[in-house]
Amino acid sequence: MTVSASTPVLELRQVSVSFDGFWALNDLNLSLAPGELRAVIGPNGAGKTTFLDVITGKVRPTKGDVVFRGRSLLGIAEHRIARLGIGRKFQTPRVYQNLTPRRNLELAVKGSHAPFSLLFGRLDSRQRDRVQQLLAVVGLEAHASQRAGSLSHGQKQWLEIAMLLAQDPDVLLVDEPVAGLSEEETERTGALLRSLAGDHTVLVIEHDMDFIRELDCPVTVLHEGHVLCEGPMEAVQSDPRVIEVYLGVEDSGVEDDA
């Protein structure tokens, strides 16, 4: 199904999730436009992790629906949702530490998921070009042949983003991409995410408010499992409701476990 620029690529419609009577998400509505860059913030316990788990199929909503490109994702397995075009980057980079960045990306671009093909199959010229392009996109060309485990934390983050991009996702979900990064790495990560928007819909969850300001994109604030408010960062940070829920929380650096 083709999605026009005016049609949301991803929608959460009145989504609620209950864990033994605790409502981690409560009548949550959110939509993302094709090519949009969106930041999602919220205090500890706001439901940010559950929000991502619902989109990717790890958690099934108690009520409501998740619609991707006009199709409900309810009941679809996680790996199938990923293949449909939703990529998720976790806070801790998930790369093959003993392989080079080039080899990590070679495995990522292979269309076959058969173990033999993954290990021993050769790349065609198009796939080789794609690997080189991805190394350039994330600034790892000079490090392509060193062991991934020796990369800095920021470089590992960029490598994992490149591995997700190899799957050509429509939607890229990025969880706390600058946690533990240097100032320079944080700036480069922001520039990378901004550059990916347009070709991809990018949703970023982050606690670093300075980083969110640098993204210069619409912000959605979650609180107690629902959307508290949305808008530009300048409007959001001056909203009395946001000030109240963030009082003493904004700089805590604690991720919610809901």
N, C-alpha and C positions, 0 to 999 in steps of 0.2 A: 504493500500500500504506500503510495506517495504522500508525503506530508508537506503541505504548503508552508510558507513562511508565517502565515497567520494561524496555523493549527499547532497546538502544543505537541511536542515530540514525546513528552512524558507528563503524565498526570497522576496525582494521588487524589482520589475522590472519597472524602469522608472516611478516611482510614483510621481504624481504631485497633489497638493491639492490647490484649489483656494477658498478663502473666499471673495466674492464680489470684485474680481479683485486683491486681495492680494495673492501672491503665498507663502503659508506657507511651502509647499514642492515643489521642482522644479526638476523634472527628477532624483529622488532619486533611486539609485541602492545599494542594500546591501544584503549579504547572510550570513547565519549562518550555521555552520556545526554541526552535531549531537554531543552533549557533550561539545560544545565549551563554554568558558567563554569569554565574550566580553564586553568592556566598551564603552559607547558612551558619548562624551562630546561635548560642543558647547556653545558659548556665548548666552546671552539673545536674544531671537527672532530667534534662529537657527532652530527651528521647532521640538525640541525634544518631546514635549508633543503631537503634531500632529502626529509625527512618531509612538508613542505608540497607539494613538487613531485609526490610520489606521490599524495597525496589529490586534487590538482587535475588530474591527468592529464598533467602536463608530463613526468614520468618514469614508465615502466612498471616495476613490480617484476620482478626476476629470479626471485623466488619469492614465494609468498604471495598474499593477496587484500585488496582494499579494498572494504568493503561499506557502502553508504549507503542507509538506509531499506529494508534487506533485499535490496538489489540490488547485484551486483558492478559496480564501476566500471572494471574492466580492459578496455582497448580502446576506451573511450569518449573522444571528443575533448574537449579542454579547454573549448571554448565550450559544448558540450553538458552537461558536468558543472556548469558555472556556471549554466546554465538549469535544471538539475535542483534546484538549491538550495544550492550551496556557493559562497560569496563569499570572495575572498581580497584582503586589503589588504596591499600591499607596504610596505616601510620608507619608500621615497621616494613622496610623494603623487603620484598619477596623475590630475590634474585638468586641465581646459582652462583654461590660464592667462589667455587673452585674453577669456574669457567670464565673466559674473557667476556667483556661486553659484546664483542662481535658474535661470539658463539651463543650467548644468551639471546641475542636478537635473531640469529639464524634459526634457533629453535622456535622462537615466537612467530616468525613469518611463515613457517611451513604450514601448508593447508592440511596435511594429513595428521591425524592424532594417533596413528598406529605407532607403537613403540619402536619397531624396526625402522620405519621411515624417519621417525624423529631423530634416531641415533645415527643412521647410516645414509639416509637419502640425501642426494645432492640438491643444491638450490639451482633454479634456472636463473637466467640473466636478469629477469624482472625482479626476482626475489633478492638477488645480490645487490641490485641497485637500490631496492627498498631498504635493506640493512644499512647501506652507506648513507642514504638519505636520513634515516632515523638517528644514526650516530651524529650527523651534522645538526639535526634539529635540536638535540639535547646537549650539544657541545661536548661530545665524548670521542670525537675522531682521534685526538691525540692519545687517548687511553684505551683504544679499541682492542689492543693486544695484551693488556695487563690483566692479571687476575681480578675479577670483580670484588673479591673480598678485600683487596687492598685499596679500593676506592674510598673517598671520603663519604660521610653519611649523605651529604647533599648529592654527590655524584651517583650514589646507589638509588636515591629517590628518582633522579632523572632517568636512570637506566630502566627502572621499573615503569615509569611513565612511557618510555619509548617502547617497552615490551607490550604495554596495553595498546599503544598506537598501532603496533604491528597488526593488531586484530581489526583495525579500522572501525572503532566503535562510533556509533552516533552520539552516545552519551558517555562522558567520562566522570566518574565519581571519585573525588580525591579527598582522602581523610587526613587532616592535619599534616600537610606537606612540608611545613617549615619547622616542625618541632625538632629541636636540637641542632638546627642549622646556624651557620655563621651569618653575620649581617650580609656579606657579599653573596653567599649561597641563597639567602632569603630573597634578595633582590632579583637574582637570576631566575629563581623559581617563579616569582611573580611575573616576570617578563615572559617566561615560557608558557605559563598558563594563559596569559592574555593572548599570546600568539596562536594558541590552539583553538580559542573560541572563534566561531565563524565556521570553520570546517567541522568542528565538534561542538556539542553542547557540554559545557564544563560546569560541574557543581563542586564547590569547595567547602569543606567543613574545617573551621580553624578557630583557635582560641586567641591567636595573636591579632589584636585589634589594629595595630599599626600596619600589619600585613594586609588585613582586610581593606583598610583605607587605601593602600597602594594599588589594590586590584581595581578600585574605582568601578564597581559594578553594583547592581541591585543586591540588597541584603534581606534575607528572611530570618526573622528571630523566632526560634522555637522556645516554648515555655510550657511545662507540664503536658507535653505531648501534642500541642496544637500550635498553630501559627499565631504569635502574639502581634506582630506587625511586619510590614514589608516596605521597602523603599530605599532611596539613596542612603549611604552611610551617615551623611550629615543629619538627615531627618530622623533616622533610627536612633542615633546616639543621643539625641535631644528629647526623645519621646519619654514622658514621665513613667510610662509602664516599663520601658526597658531599663531606665535608671533604677527603678525599684527592684526589679528582679536581679539586676547585676550588682547591686550594692554589696561590696565586699567579695564579689565572685569573679569579676572580670580578670583579675590578675592572679587567680589561684593556680592556674595551669593544670587543673584536675579535669580529666576527661570523664564524661558521663558513662555509666555502665548500663544504662537502660536500653 
